[in-house]
Amino acid sequence: MKRNYKMTVSYDGTRYFGWERQPGKELTIQGKLESVLNLMTDASPDSPVTVIGAGRTDAGVHARAMTANVLLDTDMSEEEIRSYMNRYLPDSISVDELKICADRFHSRFKAKGKTYCYTCWCDVKKPVFDRRYVTVLEARPDAAAMRAAAAFLTGTHDYKSFCGNSHMKKSTVRCVDSIEIKERGSYIRFYFHGNGFLQHMVRILTGTLLEVGYGRLKASDMPAILEACDRTAAGPTAPAKGLMLMSVDY
């Protein structure tokens, strides 16, 4: 009898092509999880295990707590499943929690919000031990100007100008209820919380805020950029390695 299991997964996305399984690309987070579970359950090629994630992080993006769910037919306990997965998964992927959940639980459709953190580094020193998880800045940006711009970008808007998919057919309206910019020593962290994010949206928001921080855009430009609904109106897409999915709300 198949039961539904909810997982919390953390991963270093540096060498992966993102979360989603892709034809011809072995290195995806979903693909690695499914490969281990197919072996564990001796699943038939005609009925393979499918792991459903709360979102689809891009290539090079990391996660501290990605939520996923999977239907499994096994007599193993929750702890035995988690231990098996962590034994055979690469060191860059960890199943931190695994519990039986309601049959109707769906990690993507039931999600109410997500928190992302984008981390930048600004110092004369190199971030030797964090180099895979931070973006090194050319100079220190004006945090006050970026916070002023963030205020314009917070709320319910059409974020088409901040969508990396030019062929997006579905609605690009989202609610971003919080953008916080925190400075601590060499680190500048951008925290985004919302009900959902478009492809590359957090990275484009970050790139745009940094343009404001460097004086190449003004905070007062943000309403016009939103209204343009044109990707070319916004700033550049910040590199993937600085982005981390922090949590998923249910």
PyMOL commands that set and color helices and strands:
alter all, ss='L'
color gray80, all
select helices_A, chain A and resi 29-41+78-88+143-153+160-162+201-213+219-228+231-233+240-242
alter helices_A, ss='H'
color red, helices_A
select strands_A, chain A and resi 3-11+51-53+62-72+93-100+113-121+135-136+155-158+173-184+187-194+243-249
alter strands_A, ss='S'
color yellow, strands_A
deselect
rebuild
show_as cartoon
